[in-house]
């Protein structure tokens, strides 16, 4: 387990304008140690070689027809001029 120096953690807390108790610092040091261990494990995990292109799969962009405005406005409780009619939320009622 990675050990985190309590004085370093106390300095970081001060920079963040936090005032944790000694018990909180001890718990946070243990938590931070586990987090740092996880990052160390990730750093050791094999990854792509620098000379290897990324293996991403993408699909070609294809234009598709737009939605029919009348079709989606038909489900609205109220609409006018191609827009949904909703109650005013700022500045009072309509």
C-alpha positions as semicolon CSV with decimal commas, in nm:
position;residue;x (nm);y (nm);z (nm)
1;X;0,000;0,000;0,000
2;X;0,132;0,344;-0,089
3;X;0,190;0,552;0,219
4;X;0,089;0,913;0,224
5;X;0,277;1,147;0,455
6;X;0,036;1,313;0,700
7;X;0,230;1,641;0,689
8;X;0,199;1,652;0,310
9;X;-0,172;1,581;0,341
10;X;-0,205;1,851;0,609
11;X;-0,029;2,099;0,375
12;X;-0,263;2,007;0,090
13;X;-0,563;2,052;0,321
14;X;-0,435;2,396;0,421
15;X;-0,392;2,495;0,056
16;X;-0,749;2,383;-0,006
17;X;-0,858;2,586;0,299
18;X;-0,973;2,274;0,482
19;X;-0,916;2,196;0,848
20;X;-0,955;1,820;0,891
21;X;-0,905;1,661;1,232
22;X;-0,617;1,420;1,293
23;X;-0,861;1,127;1,267
24;X;-0,989;1,257;0,932
25;X;-0,633;1,304;0,807
26;X;-0,547;0,945;0,900
27;X;-0,855;0,813;0,719
28;X;-0,791;1,037;0,417
29;X;-0,427;0,924;0,404
30;X;-0,539;0,561;0,387
31;X;-0,798;0,642;0,118
32;X;-0,548;0,841;-0,085
33;X;-0,295;0,560;-0,051
34;X;-0,542;0,313;-0,204
35;X;-0,620;0,558;-0,485
36;X;-0,250;0,601;-0,561
37;X;-0,206;0,223;-0,561
38;X;-0,480;0,194;-0,822
39;X;-0,304;0,450;-1,041
40;X;0,025;0,264;-1,001
41;X;-0,148;-0,057;-1,114
42;X;-0,294;0,124;-1,415
43;X;0,049;0,259;-1,505
44;X;0,182;-0,098;-1,516
45;X;-0,102;-0,227;-1,736
46;X;-0,004;-0,304;-2,095
47;X;-0,121;-0,054;-2,348
48;X;-0,078;0,017;-2,719
49;X;0,274;0,050;-2,849
50;X;0,375;0,401;-2,960
51;X;0,423;0,280;-3,321
52;X;0,077;0,118;-3,327
53;X;-0,222;0,317;-3,456
54;X;-0,523;0,332;-3,223
55;X;-0,774;0,051;-3,273
56;X;-1,089;0,257;-3,287
57;X;-1,393;0,167;-3,484
58;X;-1,588;0,447;-3,637
59;X;-1,880;0,458;-3,869
60;X;-1,911;0,686;-4,165
61;X;-2,131;0,988;-4,121
62;X;-2,434;0,963;-4,341
63;X;-2,702;1,225;-4,378
64;X;-3,045;1,107;-4,272
65;X;-3,379;1,274;-4,328
66;X;-3,485;1,523;-4,063
67;X;-3,781;1,448;-3,839
68;X;-4,116;1,562;-3,969
69;X;-4,209;1,861;-3,749
70;X;-4,579;1,778;-3,767
71;X;-4,512;1,424;-3,643
72;X;-4,342;1,528;-3,321
73;X;-4,564;1,832;-3,262
74;X;-4,870;1,606;-3,284
75;X;-4,780;1,454;-2,946
76;X;-4,751;1,795;-2,776
77;X;-5,038;1,917;-2,558
78;X;-5,017;2,253;-2,737
79;X;-4,816;2,397;-3,023
80;X;-4,822;2,711;-3,231
81;X;-4,624;2,815;-3,537
82;X;-4,406;2,503;-3,526
83;X;-4,310;2,547;-3,158
84;X;-4,423;2,385;-2,833
85;X;-4,643;2,607;-2,616
86;X;-4,545;2,577;-2,251
87;X;-4,620;2,779;-1,937
88;X;-4,386;3,069;-1,874
89;X;-4,128;2,979;-1,609
90;X;-3,962;3,319;-1,564
91;X;-4,145;3,648;-1,526
92;X;-4,491;3,522;-1,431
93;X;-4,781;3,373;-1,623
94;X;-4,851;3,438;-1,991
